[in-house]
Amino acid sequence: MKSEKEIAEFYDRLKEQLINDTAWPSEYYYKFIIPASLEKIAEIEAIFDNTNAIITTRDSKTGKYTSLSIKVKLDSPDSVIEKYMEVSKIEGVISL
């Protein structure tokens, strides 16, 4: 598990990259892998509720995992990071 310092440094680098490489507002693509669970999918969908996000899911061949691809228009790098931080609170989520 990463330390709080490592996590903060990651988000600082991500924010800097988003500021330098993207004109805002912009569409952003998220990709998450979760243990197959309708409850966890619903939790992630709730985070993106009222954002007009396009969310697609795909189950793994074994059915143990589900990938979620999310395309959403956001106003700023801070908005991108905010969503990552909200999703990271859900147990078992892997952000790609």
Secondary structure, 3 states (H helix, E strand, C coil): CCCHHHHHHHHHHHHHHHHHHCCCCEEEEEEEEEECCHHHHHHHHHHCCCCCCEEEEEECCCCCEEEEEEEEEECCHHHHHHHHHHHHCCCCCEEC
